[in-house]
Amino acid sequence: MEKGVKQRILEKGAEIIHQKGYYHTGIQEVLDAANVPKGSFYNYFNNKEDFGLQVIDYYVGQFDGMAGQILDNQSLPPLERVRKLLDSFIDLFRSKQYTLGCPIGNLGQEMGDLSEPFQKKLKWALDAMAGLYIRVLSEAQSRGDLPQGLDVRQTAFFLIASWHGALIRMKIERSPEPLEDHKNFFFNRIFKK
């Protein structure tokens, strides 16, 4: 039961923070959404910052689950896995009417330069996300699907940075066009041999 309570707090908190941002999310609001008494919060979290840092862990776990399932699918060539992942994210944002964006990107913009613990945790999160792409791009390169001179680490981080920029534009325009532009740029320019 105890693990279930903490998980409910993290899930509801992550959902609210994704919608409203860290600063505009109150602890009581999270506890009400999770249907948990206030005293329970401090059994699992030292304070709101500790909670926020654990929410980042939760987001990374969610990303790893979704992205890993697609990127580890050995029945598809590596670059097709990347395309499938981007398409699945585009479908997800379509279902959300092109709102919300990436929770890690949102927190990075909100907290990345305001709190050293958040900055370090967010860097770790981006490194973890990039690690999935590095692995699949390295596989594509070793198969001869990408040029040998392409720096896959740099490309993975650029893929993430470009995606976050596309998400900002997506939210402003409420359109899939920035996400499609991002995908097409990579597949028509970067991933061409």
C-alpha positions in Angstrom: 0.0 0.0 0.0 2.8 2.5 0.9 4.4 2.2 -2.5 1.0 2.7 -4.1 0.5 6.0 -2.2 3.9 7.4 -3.3 3.2 6.3 -6.9 -0.2 8.0 -6.9 1.3 11.2 -5.6 4.0 11.1 -8.3 1.6 10.3 -11.1 -0.9 13.0 -10.2 1.9 15.5 -9.4 3.6 14.8 -12.7 0.3 15.3 -14.6 -0.4 18.6 -12.9 3.2 19.9 -13.2 3.0 19.0 -16.9 -0.1 21.0 -17.3 0.6 24.0 -15.1 4.4 24.0 -14.4 6.3 23.4 -11.2 5.8 26.8 -9.6 2.0 26.9 -10.2 1.5 23.5 -8.7 0.7 23.3 -5.0 1.4 20.3 -2.8 -2.2 20.4 -1.5 -3.5 20.3 -5.1 -1.4 17.2 -5.8 -2.5 15.5 -2.6 -6.2 16.3 -3.3 -5.8 14.9 -6.9 -4.1 11.7 -5.5 -6.7 11.5 -2.7 -4.0 11.4 -0.1 -3.9 13.2 3.3 -1.3 16.0 3.6 0.7 14.3 6.3 1.5 11.5 3.9 3.5 13.8 1.6 6.3 14.1 4.1 6.6 10.4 4.5 7.9 10.2 1.0 9.4 13.7 0.2 11.5 16.1 2.2 9.9 19.1 0.6 8.5 20.4 -2.7 11.9 20.5 -4.3 12.6 16.8 -3.4 9.2 16.0 -4.9 9.9 17.9 -8.1 13.2 16.0 -8.5 11.5 12.7 -8.0 8.9 13.8 -10.6 11.8 14.1 -13.1 12.7 10.5 -12.3 9.1 9.6 -13.0 9.1 11.4 -16.4 12.4 9.7 -17.4 10.9 6.4 -16.5 7.9 7.2 -18.7 10.0 8.3 -21.6 12.3 5.2 -21.2 9.2 2.9 -21.2 7.6 4.5 -24.3 10.8 5.2 -26.3 12.6 2.0 -25.3 9.8 -0.2 -26.4 10.0 1.3 -29.9 13.8 1.9 -30.1 14.6 -1.6 -28.9 12.4 -3.3 -31.4 15.0 -5.3 -33.4 12.4 -6.3 -36.0 12.8 -2.8 -37.6 15.9 -1.2 -38.9 17.4 1.4 -36.5 16.4 4.6 -38.4 12.8 3.2 -38.9 12.6 2.9 -35.2 13.5 6.6 -34.8 10.9 7.5 -37.4 8.3 5.3 -35.6 9.1 7.0 -32.2 8.8 10.5 -33.7 5.5 9.5 -35.3 4.2 8.1 -32.1 5.0 11.3 -30.3 3.3 13.3 -33.1 0.2 11.1 -32.6 0.4 11.6 -28.8 0.5 15.4 -29.2 -2.3 15.3 -31.8 -4.4 13.5 -29.1 -3.6 16.4 -26.7 -4.6 19.0 -29.3 -0.9 20.0 -29.7 -0.5 21.2 -26.1 1.6 20.3 -23.1 5.0 19.7 -24.8 7.7 17.6 -23.2 7.6 17.6 -19.4 11.5 17.6 -19.2 11.7 20.4 -21.7 9.1 22.4 -19.9 10.8 21.9 -16.5 14.2 22.8 -18.2 12.8 26.1 -19.3 11.1 26.8 -16.0 13.7 25.5 -13.5 17.0 24.8 -15.4 18.7 28.0 -14.3 16.9 28.6 -11.0 17.9 25.6 -8.9 21.2 23.7 -8.9 19.6 20.4 -7.9 17.0 20.8 -10.7 19.7 21.8 -13.2 21.7 18.6 -12.3 18.7 16.4 -12.4 17.5 17.8 -15.7 20.9 17.4 -17.2 20.8 13.8 -16.1 17.4 13.4 -17.7 18.5 14.9 -21.0 21.6 12.6 -21.0 19.4 9.6 -20.4 17.1 10.6 -23.3 20.1 11.1 -25.5 21.5 7.8 -24.5 18.6 6.0 -26.1 19.1 7.9 -29.4 22.9 7.4 -29.2 22.4 3.7 -29.0 20.1 3.4 -31.9 22.0 5.8 -34.1 25.3 3.9 -33.3 23.5 0.8 -34.5 22.4 2.5 -37.7 26.0 3.7 -38.3 27.5 0.3 -37.7 25.0 -1.2 -40.3 26.1 1.4 -42.8 22.8 3.3 -42.7 24.6 6.5 -41.5 27.9 8.0 -42.6 30.9 6.9 -40.5 31.9 10.5 -40.0 28.6 11.5 -38.3 29.0 12.2 -34.6 26.1 10.2 -33.2 26.4 11.7 -29.7 26.2 15.2 -31.1 23.4 14.2 -33.5 21.4 12.7 -30.6 21.6 15.9 -28.6 20.8 18.0 -31.6 17.8 15.7 -32.3 16.5 16.4 -28.7 17.2 20.1 -28.8 15.5 20.5 -32.2 12.5 18.5 -31.0 12.1 20.8 -28.0 12.2 23.8 -30.3 9.6 22.2 -32.5 7.4 21.5 -29.4 7.5 25.2 -28.5 6.4 26.2 -31.9 3.8 23.4 -31.9 2.3 24.8 -28.7 2.2 28.3 -30.1 0.7 27.3 -33.4 -1.4 24.4 -32.2 -0.2 22.5 -35.2 1.7 19.4 -36.1 3.7 21.2 -38.8 6.7 22.0 -36.6 7.0 18.3 -35.5 6.7 17.1 -39.1 9.3 19.7 -40.1 11.6 18.4 -37.5 11.2 14.8 -38.6 11.5 15.6 -42.3 14.7 17.7 -41.7 16.4 14.8 -39.9 15.3 12.2 -42.4 15.9 14.3 -45.5 19.1 16.1 -44.5 20.9 14.5 -41.5 20.1 10.9 -41.9 20.8 10.8 -45.7 24.0 9.0 -46.6 
